[in-house]
Amino acid sequence: MKISYLSDLHLDFHLDGGISFLNSLEIPETDLLVIAGDFMDVSITAIVAPLRFFCERFKNVLWVTGNHEYYHSDILNFNFIRFLL
């Protein structure tokens, strides 16, 4: 099994929400992509596009939240994000 791992992307610090950065990534073909911690400070409108970016490109994506994901959010937001994906 091939696993690729990304961590501490902090996409909220990019002016375009990290989309140009995501497009520049060269992630090899993988069985599982793990996005671990501090992906971005969560707002429902901001996080769905980057998560979809990965979900559309990889068969299996595991997102593990870090402390930054909880700065402006709560567990109800995460349940709603799962519904949107």
C-alpha positions in Angstrom: 0.0 0.0 0.0 1.3 3.4 -1.0 0.6 6.3 1.4 1.2 10.0 0.8 1.3 12.4 3.7 0.7 16.1 3.8 0.8 18.2 7.0 0.6 21.8 8.2 -0.5 23.2 4.9 -2.1 26.3 6.5 -4.0 27.1 3.4 -5.8 30.1 5.0 -2.6 32.1 4.8 -2.7 32.0 1.0 -4.5 34.9 -0.7 -6.4 32.5 -2.9 -7.2 30.0 -0.2 -4.3 27.8 -1.3 -5.7 26.8 -4.6 -2.6 27.8 -6.7 -0.4 26.1 -4.1 -2.5 22.9 -4.3 -2.2 23.0 -8.1 1.6 23.2 -7.8 1.9 20.1 -5.7 3.3 17.0 -7.3 1.8 14.1 -5.3 2.6 10.7 -6.6 -0.1 8.1 -7.4 -1.1 6.7 -4.0 -3.5 4.4 -2.4 -4.2 6.7 0.5 -3.6 10.4 0.9 -3.4 11.6 4.5 -3.9 15.3 5.2 -2.7 15.7 8.8 -3.4 18.6 11.0 -3.5 22.4 10.4 -5.0 22.2 6.9 -6.6 25.6 7.5 -8.6 27.4 10.0 -12.1 26.1 9.3 -14.9 28.0 7.8 -17.4 25.9 5.9 -17.2 28.1 2.8 -13.4 28.1 2.7 -12.6 24.4 3.4 -14.9 22.6 1.1 -13.0 23.5 -2.1 -9.6 22.4 -1.0 -11.0 19.2 0.4 -12.9 18.5 -2.8 -9.6 19.2 -4.7 -8.0 16.2 -3.0 -11.2 14.0 -3.0 -11.6 14.4 -6.7 -7.9 13.4 -7.4 -7.4 10.5 -5.0 -9.5 7.5 -4.3 -8.9 7.5 -0.5 -8.4 10.6 1.5 -8.0 10.7 5.3 -8.2 14.1 6.9 -7.0 14.3 10.5 -7.8 17.6 12.1 -5.2 19.6 14.1 -5.6 22.5 16.5 -6.1 25.1 13.8 -9.2 23.4 12.4 -11.0 24.2 15.8 -10.1 27.9 16.0 -13.3 29.1 14.4 -15.4 26.0 14.4 -17.0 23.3 16.4 -17.9 19.6 15.8 -21.2 20.6 14.1 -19.2 22.3 11.3 -17.2 19.1 10.8 -20.4 17.0 10.5 -21.7 19.4 7.9 -18.4 19.4 6.0 -18.6 15.6 5.8 -22.1 15.9 4.4 -20.9 18.3 1.7 -18.1 16.0 0.6 
